[in-house]
Amino acid sequence: MNEKAYKTMGLSGAANITIGIIMIVVGTAAGIVAIVCGARLLKNKEGLMF
């Protein structure tokens, strides 16, 4: 019975670490895309006419 609990806890810990790493990568990528898009908008604002 105890072995099953330890195995479940190990799998849960590994899954949490994996999900955390994926979230860090996705968050970093989204931040970079936002910065690049914002920089392009600032660069091209001179061409706008209202």
N, C-alpha and C positions, 0 to 999 in steps of 0.2 A: 504494500500500500504506500509506504513512504517513497519507494523508488518512482512510482507513478507521479507523485506530487513533485519530486525533484526534477523529473524529466519535463513535466508541464511548466514548472517555473523556469527551467533553462530555455525551453522553446519560446516562452513569453518574453524573456529578457532579450534573446537574440532578435526576435521580431521587433521589439521596441527600439533596439539599437539601429536596426536596418531602416525602420520608418523614420527615425530621427535623422539619419544620414541623408536619406532621400529628401526630406523636408528642407534640410540645409542647402542641398544642391539646387532644388527647385526655387527656393527663396532667393538665393544668390543670383540665379539666372534671371528671375523676374526683376530683381533690382537693377541688374545691368541693362536689361532691355528698357526699363523705365528711364534710366539715366540717358541712354542713347537716344531714345525718342524725344525726351525733353530737350536735349542738346540740339537735335535737328529742328525742333520747333523754334527754339530761340534763334538759331542761325537763319532760318527762313522767314522770320517775322518782318524783316525789312520789305519783303516783296508783297505784303498784304496791303490792300486798299479797301477802305470802308466807305 
